[in-house]
Amino acid sequence: MVDLEMLKNISLVNGISGFEKQATRVMKSYIEDCVDEIEYDNLGSLIGIKKGTGQLKVLLTGHIDEIGFLVKDIDEQGFIHVIPVGGWMGQNLPSSLVVITTREGNDIKGVFGSMAPHGKTAEEMNKVTAPQDAFIDVGVLNKQEAIDLGIRKGDPITPVSEFTVMGNKKCLMSKAWDNRIGAAVIIEVFKQLKDESIYPTLYGAGTVQEEVGLRGAKTVGQMVKPDIAIAIDVTFSQDIPGDKGDVKLGTGVALGVMDGSAIAHTGLLKALEAICQENQIPYQYDMTSVGGTDSGELSKVDAGVMNITLSIPSRYMHSHRTIIHTDDFQATVDLIVSFIKAMDQSLMTQMIEDKR
């Protein structure tokens, strides 16, 4: 059964790129009794380690950061001007709630403001404000009042949302599924393997700063030097009006054949396909020429790492409210657990030989 409380806690915690500490603390609380060791890189990525009986090292990453903003300036009227952290679309911002976290740790609620439609021309009505030109209203009347609240340049600004079980009870809406759902997959994998003896040593990382350049994946990859690396992320569900494609909510884990940052290792892809078929795990394929995941850095560590991205389809990515399906989450967990249990030197040799 899917742990809804865990999913709620991991999605709603604040943790934009560069300010992930609260999120890694939540992840740590769920894995610390399931692993043998916990380490950090110097950027703040969290790495849980479950020791295996063999020499192989398998690394799972789910980037723990979410997109947000930083305080760029406070104008004389007390409005907060921002710098986007990660990829935002301007049409997702007006009237959306945020929280500004001060140096002292206080959270100040605000809302993205906009001019009223009355008196605007048709052209003005249809114009979308760029994220870097947006402003936040924290309900003050001048700059000093904002400063008195403790707001300073560089303070992180995090989206505010709710955790909602939707009409179909398997559809969950919240913020930050990109990519707290990947971190949640790692949590569940460690829980299911807690009392199991496994051949590879398993590393599960909540990586930081993916949304601004895959930075945590690079440092974690260099620390672990894995034989196999699997990035767990979200992908675009193409089942909404106006979109076209095969990836859909509720139809299984998405095997990432290619994106803008990496191409899956064919031997690993074939092994995962076989495991899905043998265990009746629903799966689909994800292929795009744009975007990227932690795989973009993990695949390039040292002489190269056997790598793939496994994704959970999501609707309305990079907004305050994203929808996922628990069947896709569960299929991803089931595939990884089955793969780790099957992993031995013979399977590793088989996957290596696929490239030679």
C-alpha positions in Angstrom: 0.0 0.0 0.0 1.3 3.5 -0.9 2.3 5.6 2.1 0.3 8.7 1.5 1.6 10.4 4.7 5.1 10.0 3.5 4.3 11.3 0.1 2.5 14.3 1.6 5.5 15.1 3.9 8.1 14.8 1.2 6.2 16.9 -1.3 5.1 19.8 0.9 8.4 20.5 2.6 10.3 23.6 1.4 13.5 23.0 -0.6 14.3 25.0 -3.7 17.6 24.6 -5.4 20.4 25.6 -3.1 18.2 25.5 0.0 17.3 21.8 0.3 18.2 21.1 3.9 14.6 20.8 5.2 13.8 18.3 2.4 16.9 16.2 3.0 16.0 16.1 6.7 12.6 14.6 5.8 14.2 12.1 3.5 16.8 11.1 6.1 14.0 10.5 8.7 12.5 7.9 6.5 15.6 6.0 5.5 18.0 6.2 8.5 16.7 2.9 10.0 16.9 1.1 6.6 20.5 1.8 5.7 23.9 1.1 7.1 25.4 4.5 6.6 24.4 8.1 5.6 26.8 10.5 3.9 26.6 14.0 2.4 28.4 15.7 -0.4 29.6 19.2 0.2 26.7 20.7 -1.7 24.2 19.0 0.7 23.1 15.9 -1.2 22.0 13.1 1.1 23.3 9.6 0.4 22.0 6.5 2.1 24.1 3.3 1.8 22.9 -0.3 2.2 25.9 -2.7 2.0 25.9 -5.7 -0.4 27.7 -9.0 -0.4 29.5 -8.3 -3.7 31.7 -5.7 -5.3 29.2 -3.9 -7.5 27.9 -0.4 -6.7 24.4 0.7 -7.8 23.5 4.4 -7.4 19.9 5.6 -7.4 19.3 9.4 -7.5 16.1 11.4 -7.0 16.8 15.1 -7.0 15.4 16.6 -3.9 15.3 20.2 -5.0 12.3 22.0 -6.4 12.0 25.2 -8.5 11.4 28.5 -6.8 12.7 32.1 -6.7 15.1 34.3 -4.8 14.5 37.8 -3.5 16.2 40.1 -6.0 15.1 43.5 -4.5 12.4 45.2 -2.5 11.0 48.4 -4.0 9.9 51.5 -2.2 6.3 50.3 -2.0 7.3 47.0 -0.4 6.8 44.7 -3.4 9.3 41.9 -3.7 11.1 41.5 -7.1 12.5 38.1 -7.9 15.0 35.9 -9.7 13.7 32.6 -10.9 15.4 29.4 -9.7 14.6 26.8 -12.3 12.3 26.8 -15.3 9.1 28.8 -14.7 6.4 29.8 -17.2 4.9 33.2 -16.6 1.3 32.1 -17.1 1.6 29.8 -14.0 2.4 32.7 -11.6 -0.4 35.3 -11.1 -2.4 34.9 -7.9 -0.2 31.9 -6.8 0.9 31.6 -3.2 4.6 31.5 -2.1 6.5 31.7 1.2 9.7 33.7 1.7 12.0 32.2 4.3 14.1 34.8 6.1 17.7 34.4 7.4 16.1 33.8 10.9 14.0 30.9 9.6 10.7 32.8 9.6 8.2 32.1 6.8 6.5 35.1 5.3 3.5 34.3 3.0 3.0 36.3 -0.2 1.2 36.2 -3.5 2.3 36.9 -7.0 0.5 40.2 -7.9 -0.8 41.5 -11.2 -2.8 44.5 -12.4 -6.6 44.3 -12.5 -8.0 43.6 -16.0 -10.3 46.7 -16.0 -9.1 49.3 -18.5 -6.5 47.1 -20.1 -6.3 46.8 -23.9 -6.8 43.4 -25.5 -3.1 43.2 -26.2 -2.3 44.0 -22.5 -4.9 41.4 -21.3 -3.2 38.7 -23.4 0.4 39.6 -22.5 2.2 37.1 -20.2 4.6 38.6 -17.6 8.0 37.0 -17.7 8.9 35.3 -14.4 11.9 37.6 -13.9 9.5 40.6 -14.2 7.0 39.3 -11.7 6.5 40.7 -8.2 5.3 39.4 -4.9 2.9 41.2 -2.5 3.5 40.3 1.2 0.8 42.7 2.4 2.9 45.7 3.4 2.8 49.3 2.4 6.4 50.3 2.1 10.0 49.0 1.9 10.7 49.4 5.6 7.7 47.2 6.6 9.1 44.4 4.4 12.6 44.8 5.9 11.0 44.8 9.4 9.6 41.3 8.5 13.2 40.2 8.1 13.1 39.9 4.2 16.5 40.4 2.6 18.0 40.0 -0.8 18.8 36.3 -1.5 16.1 34.9 0.6 14.5 31.7 -0.9 10.9 31.8 -2.2 9.1 28.5 -2.3 5.7 27.7 -3.9 2.8 27.0 -1.5 0.3 24.3 -2.3 -1.8 21.6 -0.8 -1.6 17.8 -0.9 -4.8 16.6 -2.6 -6.2 13.1 -3.3 -8.2 13.7 -6.5 -11.4 12.3 -8.0 -9.6 9.1 -9.0 -8.0 8.2 -5.6 -4.8 7.2 -7.2 -4.2 10.7 -8.7 -2.4 12.9 -6.2 -1.9 16.7 -6.6 0.8 18.6 -4.8 3.8 20.8 -5.4 7.4 19.6 -6.0 6.6 16.2 -7.5 9.5 17.2 -9.6 11.3 15.6 -8.1 10.2 14.6 -4.6 8.5 11.6 -6.1 11.9 10.4 -7.1 13.2 10.8 -3.5 10.0 8.9 -2.4 10.8 6.0 -4.7 14.2 5.7 -3.1 12.7 5.8 0.4 10.3 3.0 -0.5 13.0 0.9 -2.2 15.2 1.1 1.0 12.1 0.2 3.1 11.4 -2.9 1.0 15.0 -4.0 1.0 15.6 -3.3 4.7 15.8 -7.0 5.8 17.0 -8.4 2.4 20.5 -9.5 1.6 21.6 -8.0 -1.7 24.6 -8.5 -3.9 25.4 -4.9 -4.9 26.0 -2.1 -2.4 23.1 0.2 -2.9 23.5 4.0 -2.7 20.3 6.1 -2.7 20.8 9.8 -3.0 18.6 12.9 -2.7 20.6 15.1 -5.0 20.6 18.9 -4.9 20.5 21.6 -7.5 19.3 19.5 -10.4 17.0 22.2 -11.6 19.9 24.6 -12.1 22.4 22.3 -13.8 22.5 18.7 -12.5 25.1 19.8 -9.9 24.4 17.4 -7.1 24.4 14.5 -9.5 27.9 15.4 -10.6 29.3 15.6 -7.1 27.5 12.5 -5.9 28.6 10.5 -9.0 32.2 11.5 -8.3 31.9 10.5 -4.7 30.3 7.1 -5.3 31.9 6.1 -8.6 29.1 3.6 -9.3 29.0 0.7 -11.8 25.3 1.4 -12.5 23.4 4.6 -12.0 19.6 5.1 -12.2 18.2 8.5 -12.2 14.5 8.6 -11.0 12.6 11.6 -12.1 9.3 12.8 -13.6 8.4 13.1 -17.2 5.6 14.8 -19.2 2.3 13.0 -19.2 1.0 13.5 -22.8 -2.6 12.7 -22.1 -3.9 16.2 -21.7 -5.9 18.2 -24.4 -3.6 19.6 -27.1 -0.7 17.2 -26.3 0.2 14.2 -28.3 2.3 11.2 -27.3 2.3 7.8 -25.7 3.3 8.6 -22.1 0.2 8.6 -19.9 -0.7 8.6 -16.2 -1.5 5.2 -14.7 0.2 3.1 -17.3 3.5 2.3 -15.6 7.1 3.3 -15.1 8.6 5.2 -18.0 11.9 3.7 -19.3 13.9 6.7 -20.5 15.4 5.7 -23.9 16.7 9.2 -24.6 16.5 12.8 -23.6 18.5 16.0 -24.2 21.2 15.0 -21.7 21.7 11.2 -22.0 20.9 8.1 -24.0 20.1 4.9 -22.0 22.7 2.2 -21.9 21.2 -0.5 -24.1 22.3 -3.4 -22.0 20.7 -1.9 -18.9 17.5 -1.0 -20.8 17.1 -4.6 -22.1 17.6 -6.0 -18.6 15.0 -3.7 -17.1 12.5 -4.6 -20.0 13.0 -8.3 -19.2 12.4 -7.7 -15.5 9.2 -5.8 -16.2 8.0 -8.6 -18.5 8.9 -11.4 -16.1 7.3 -9.7 -13.1 4.3 -8.2 -15.0 5.3 -4.7 -14.0 3.6 -2.1 -16.3 6.0 0.0 -18.3 6.1 2.5 -21.1 8.9 4.3 -23.0 9.9 7.9 -22.7 11.8 9.5 -25.6 12.6 13.2 -26.2 15.3 15.3 -27.7 15.0 18.1 -25.0 15.4 18.4 -21.3 17.5 16.3 -19.0 17.9 14.6 -15.7 20.6 13.6 -13.3 21.6 11.0 -15.9 23.3 13.8 -17.9 26.1 13.9 -15.3 25.9 10.4 -13.9 26.5 8.7 -17.2 29.8 10.7 -17.6 31.6 9.8 -14.4 35.1 8.6 -14.9 35.2 6.3 -18.0 31.4 6.3 -18.1 28.7 4.7 -16.1 26.0 2.2 -17.1 23.0 4.5 -16.8 19.2 5.0 -17.4 16.5 7.3 -16.3 13.2 5.9 -14.9 10.4 8.4 -14.8 6.9 8.9 -13.3 4.5 10.6 -15.7 3.2 14.0 -14.4 0.7 16.6 -15.5 1.5 20.4 -15.1 5.2 20.0 -14.3 6.9 23.2 -13.0 3.8 24.7 -11.5 2.4 25.0 -8.0 0.1 21.9 -8.6 1.3 18.8 -10.4 -0.6 15.5 -10.7 0.9 12.0 -10.5 -0.6 8.5 -10.3 0.3 6.1 -7.6 0.3 3.1 -9.9 3.3 4.7 -11.8 5.0 5.3 -8.5 4.5 1.7 -7.4 5.6 0.3 -10.7 8.9 2.2 -10.5 9.5 0.9 -6.9 8.7 -2.6 -8.0 11.0 -2.5 -11.0 14.0 -1.2 -8.9 13.5 -3.6 -6.1 13.3 -6.5 -8.5 16.4 -5.3 -10.4 18.4 -5.0 -7.2 17.4 -8.5 -6.1 18.3 -9.9 -9.5 21.6 -8.0 -9.7 24.7 -10.2 -9.7 28.0 -10.4 -11.6 26.5 -12.6 -14.3 23.8 -10.0 -15.1 26.4 -7.3 -15.0 28.6 -9.1 -17.5 25.6 -9.7 -19.7 24.8 -5.9 -19.7 28.4 -4.9 -20.4 28.7 -7.3 -23.3 25.7 -5.7 -25.0 28.1 -2.8 -25.8 31.0 -4.8 -27.0 
